[in-house]
């Protein structure tokens, strides 16, 4: 696989001698290619034929493969195969004012220990199907470039490697099991850089050992979608540093 690669760092200057950088680290995202155990499944082959792609180059998607997932991985069909979660998260994050001002970095760790580095210059396709095609290309090629500019790149590693690659500082974990608090309390203007780990799945808990890495917090009495959590953190960060 590819050596570690980092996009050029730009930071948001919010006041003289002050820079701000928010890093959102998505852990255990349910974004993966179709597992080897499922490649010979009839419904998977049929879907691949319609897509005109080999099954091993197609992203697992419960919208089309729910029964097959349930057949091969009983009890996991409501969690696995959810690329839409990453799609919605990136749509919110990449179009935020904070990202447009250069103050946001997003990293995605998947259940198969792929780590996706997202350039702040990445502009996602508006169509979900085109998004799927883009990330299938990413898994095949290892990186996506536009006019020689790297936009997406894959590394390999666990959550600890994710933190290392992202240069995570002042880190907090967001989880329904965490200590109840407010978003305004979590975003401290006294710390110019902050990193938040958010789970990239629709139900259940982290499969990676994240709770020993930092303190965990909950920002609402009910479970929220990961893009809602990211939106709240980004918006509070923008307000705390006077960006909006």
Helices and strands as residue ranges (DSSP letters): E 12-15, E 18-29, G 36-38, H 42-51, G 55-57, H 62-72, H 83-94, H 97-100, E 104-110, E 114-118, H 128-141, E 143-146, E 149-156, H 159-166, E 171-180, H 183-186, E 193-199, E 216-218, H 226-240
